[in-house]
């Protein structure tokens, strides 16, 4: 797997939201806030198909698209990529950078709850 440009990721996110076997018209409607021309959407879809992230099938005169990579799998991959590239593969360095940006108490409590959960309920 490789990291996607933001524009292609937006198309993939729309497909995740729409579900498998999405007609082209439905996808374009979901992407309408971006104001992209139909040809632009087609270019992004073609790239995603070539990269193996999306399957396309012809249904009469329509094209239908299905994501081949789940949101969870991509997020796990992308998170590891960011962690490696920017924080030396250190979750501690990542959290420290977040903390320097200012975390609210609720966010700290949420992080602690997650750590407790990952640690089997131990504090």
C-alpha positions in Angstrom: 0.0 0.0 0.0 1.2 3.5 -0.6 0.0 6.9 0.7 -2.6 8.7 -1.5 -2.6 12.3 -2.5 -5.3 14.3 -0.6 -7.6 14.5 -3.7 -7.6 10.8 -4.3 -8.1 10.2 -0.6 -11.2 12.4 -0.8 -12.6 10.2 -3.6 -11.9 7.0 -1.6 -13.5 8.5 1.5 -16.6 9.3 -0.5 -16.6 5.6 -1.8 -16.3 4.3 1.8 -19.3 6.5 2.8 -21.3 5.4 -0.2 -20.5 1.7 0.0 -19.7 -1.0 -2.5 -21.0 -1.0 -6.1 -21.5 2.8 -6.1 -22.8 4.3 -9.4 -20.7 7.1 -10.8 -23.6 9.6 -10.5 -23.9 8.9 -6.8 -20.2 9.3 -6.3 -20.2 12.6 -8.2 -23.0 13.8 -6.0 -21.1 12.9 -2.9 -18.1 14.8 -4.2 -20.1 17.9 -5.4 -18.8 20.1 -2.5 -15.4 20.0 -4.1 -16.6 21.5 -7.4 -14.6 19.1 -9.5 -15.5 18.6 -13.1 -16.6 15.1 -14.2 -13.3 14.6 -16.0 -11.4 15.4 -12.9 -13.4 12.8 -10.9 -12.8 10.3 -13.7 -9.0 11.0 -13.5 -8.9 10.4 -9.8 -11.0 7.2 -10.1 -8.7 5.9 -12.9 -5.7 6.5 -10.7 -7.3 4.7 -7.8 -8.2 1.7 -10.0 -4.6 1.6 -11.3 -3.2 1.7 -7.8 -5.5 -1.1 -6.7 -7.6 0.9 -4.2 -10.8 0.7 -6.2 -12.5 -1.8 -8.5 -14.6 -0.6 -11.4 -17.2 -2.5 -13.3 -19.4 -1.7 -16.2 -23.2 -2.1 -15.6 -24.9 -1.4 -18.9 -24.0 2.3 -19.7 -23.0 2.9 -16.1 -19.8 2.5 -14.2 -19.9 1.2 -10.6 -17.1 1.5 -8.1 -16.1 -0.5 -5.0 -13.3 0.3 -2.6 -10.9 -2.6 -2.3 -9.1 -1.2 0.7 -11.1 -0.7 3.9 -11.1 2.6 5.8 -9.6 0.9 8.8 -6.8 -0.7 6.9 -5.9 2.6 5.2 -6.0 4.6 8.4 -3.8 2.0 10.1 -1.3 2.2 7.3 -1.3 6.0 7.0 -1.0 6.4 10.8 2.1 4.2 10.8 3.5 6.1 7.9 3.0 9.5 9.6 4.4 8.2 12.9 7.5 6.8 11.1 8.1 9.9 8.9 7.5 12.6 11.4 8.0 11.2 14.8 10.7 8.5 14.4 8.2 5.7 14.9 7.6 7.0 18.5 4.1 7.3 19.8 5.5 9.2 22.8 7.0 11.8 20.4 3.6 12.1 18.6 1.7 12.6 21.9 4.2 15.0 23.1 3.8 17.1 19.9 0.0 17.0 20.5 0.4 18.1 24.1 2.6 21.0 23.1 -0.3 22.1 20.8 -2.6 22.1 23.9 -4.8 19.2 24.8 -8.1 19.8 26.7 -8.7 17.8 29.8 -11.4 15.7 28.1 -8.9 14.8 25.3 -6.3 13.8 28.0 -9.0 11.7 29.8 -9.9 10.0 26.5 -6.2 9.2 25.8 -5.9 7.8 29.3 -9.0 5.7 28.9 -7.6 4.3 25.6 -4.2 3.5 27.2 -6.0 1.8 30.1 -8.1 -0.2 27.6 -5.0 -1.2 25.6 -3.2 -2.1 28.8 -6.0 -4.4 29.9 -7.6 -2.0 32.4 -4.4 -1.4 34.3 -3.5 2.2 35.1 
